[in-house]
Amino acid sequence: MRRPAIVIVTYQRQQLLRQVLDSILGLTTSPWRVVVVDNENSAETERIVREFGERADAAWGVTSSDPDSEGGVSRAVYDPMPENTGGSGGFSEGVRRAYELGAEWFWVMDDDVTVLPEGLDVLERWSREAEVVMGQRRDFDGGHFYWQHRFSTTLGIYNPFSRDRWHPGERFKLCNVLCFEGGFFSRSVVEKIGLPDARFFIYLDDALYGYLASKVTDVIYVPDYVLSRSREIPNQGIGSVRQLNSASDMTRYYITRNRGYLARYFQVYGDYRPVGFAVGTLLTFAKEFARILMVDRGSVVSGTKRLFAGWREQRRIQKDPSWEPMPPLA
């Protein structure tokens, strides 16, 4: 596999960043580059990445005998942002930076995970069969982390009936979403669908990217584990494997607001169904009310205000005559 780049987005979580960088040093196959996008623009984060780069270069050697276009040969690339652009802006920038450096594959992740030693080897094997691969994740306690790998374009929500069981002989599951907590995709996919959409700020940007990728190639979910979550998030179990994770009122705003962007992309590809999408919005509100009451134990009043603020912005986005999708790079 040529030039695999790991893209990490971080914000004010230096200890977690150290953990994921330490785990990368334990990979049985070395990444070509590790691009760390720092939404905090912190001197401490820059020092952590620089020290990691020194250790990585000593262990694996530099990337090339010739400097790249930005004058560097280290495997570690520190990319500070002038302002906090959220996970969406961070992944858009990180993929852009790695792409312009010449990466052929992109393994994207947050700072609150650690990679498993053979994670990149696993993805390399699957990359011979598909251009977009999503491996399984361990939860912070070592158990399995459930992921909904199908998205209902009619409702604009994750399919609640997505199977998480693997049947004998089932090699992989076809997806129409992706997760930026471990998603792996090729340069040709980026060329065809463009960079991740930074306008989302947080939430649903990765689901959309997987949807767009599924329009040009197969997106597969494989049974092999490639990373572990390293941070416990308050949650409420639902059934035997599913859980409802905690969220903030800020996140609730983007949960409803970003549905406007989903609707616009669905319109581009002929998948927008106004009535079904409206039903999906009602289901989204119901889920968030349940989250407030069951998990967050927060204020229903403040949570409702942010949901409706996001919904109003959703409607504005759906009517914005100047909106355009992210352009392809090829």
Disulfide bonds with the S-S distance in Angstrom:
none
